[in-house]
């Protein structure tokens, strides 16, 4: 079961939200980095850039710095496995160092959620 110490969001929900946030950030980054379209104007581009920066900040400074609790080994392992595989795939599609940093921070969060053996030393 999920412990809610230090966070208001259960660990499994947090893990499953990583991929949609990372994908949205990558799509926005691709749009921002592509050659400007004269028809769409610079206002839309600046809004997309601002949203991308907010997603980056949300991922790196908020979500990935929360205290993820280790999940139970029954249901937890499958959720952790799915999240790990999804974020690895997203990292391979990365367009920039900034996106790689978001993926790396997400992977650290996922590692914190790995089920712990009963005899593990806790720090």
C-alpha positions in Angstrom: 0.0 0.0 0.0 1.1 3.6 -0.6 2.2 5.7 2.3 1.4 9.4 1.9 4.3 10.6 4.0 5.7 13.8 2.5 3.3 13.9 -0.5 -0.3 14.4 -1.2 -0.2 12.3 -4.4 0.2 8.5 -4.2 3.4 7.1 -5.6 1.7 5.0 -8.3 -0.3 8.1 -9.6 2.9 10.1 -9.6 4.8 7.4 -11.6 2.0 7.1 -14.2 1.9 10.8 -14.7 5.6 11.1 -15.7 5.3 9.8 -19.3 2.4 12.2 -20.4 4.3 15.1 -18.9 7.6 14.2 -20.6 5.9 13.5 -23.9 4.1 16.9 -23.8 7.3 18.6 -22.9 9.1 16.9 -25.9 6.3 17.8 -28.4 6.4 21.5 -27.2 10.2 21.5 -27.5 10.0 20.2 -31.0 7.6 22.9 -32.0 9.7 25.6 -30.3 12.9 24.4 -32.0 11.4 24.0 -35.5 11.7 26.8 -38.0 9.1 29.5 -37.3 5.9 29.5 -39.3 5.0 33.0 -40.5 1.3 32.3 -40.3 1.2 31.2 -36.7 3.1 34.2 -35.4 5.5 34.7 -32.5 2.8 35.0 -29.8 1.9 31.3 -30.0 5.5 30.3 -30.1 6.3 32.2 -27.0 3.3 30.7 -25.2 4.5 27.2 -26.1 8.0 28.0 -24.9 6.6 29.3 -21.6 4.5 26.2 -21.2 7.5 24.0 -22.0 9.6 25.9 -19.4 6.8 25.4 -16.8 6.6 21.7 -17.5 10.4 21.5 -17.2 10.2 23.3 -13.8 7.3 21.1 -12.7 9.1 17.9 -13.5 12.6 18.8 -12.2 11.8 21.0 -9.2 8.5 19.6 -7.9 7.5 16.1 -9.0 11.0 14.6 -9.1 11.9 16.1 -5.7 8.9 14.6 -3.9 9.5 11.8 -1.5 8.4 8.7 -3.4 7.7 5.9 -1.1 8.8 2.4 -2.0 5.8 0.5 -3.4 4.7 -2.9 -2.3 6.1 -5.8 -4.3 2.8 -7.2 -5.6 1.3 -4.4 -7.6 4.3 -2.0 -7.2 6.8 -3.9 -9.3 4.7 -3.8 -12.4 3.9 -0.1 -12.1 7.6 0.6 -11.5 8.6 -1.6 -14.5 6.2 0.2 -16.8 7.2 3.6 -15.7 10.9 2.7 -16.0 10.5 1.3 -19.5 8.4 4.3 -20.6 10.8 6.9 -19.4 13.8 5.0 -20.9 12.0 5.1 -24.3 11.2 8.7 -23.9 14.8 9.5 -23.1 15.9 7.8 -26.3 13.6 10.2 -28.2 15.1 13.2 -26.4 15.8 16.3 -28.5 18.0 18.2 -26.1 20.1 18.0 -22.9 17.2 19.7 -21.0 14.8 16.9 -21.9 17.4 14.3 -21.0 17.7 16.0 -17.6 14.0 15.8 -17.1 14.1 12.1 -18.0 17.0 11.5 -15.7 15.3 13.2 -12.8 12.2 11.0 -13.5 14.3 7.8 -13.5 15.7 8.8 -10.1 12.2 9.2 -8.8 11.2 5.8 -10.2 14.2 4.2 -8.5 13.1 5.5 -5.2 9.8 3.7 -5.7 11.3 0.3 -6.3 10.0 -2.3 -3.9 12.5 -2.8 -1.0 13.4 -6.2 0.3 12.3 -6.7 3.9 16.0 -6.9 5.1 17.2 -3.8 3.2 19.1 -1.1 5.1 17.1 2.1 5.3 19.0 5.4 5.2 
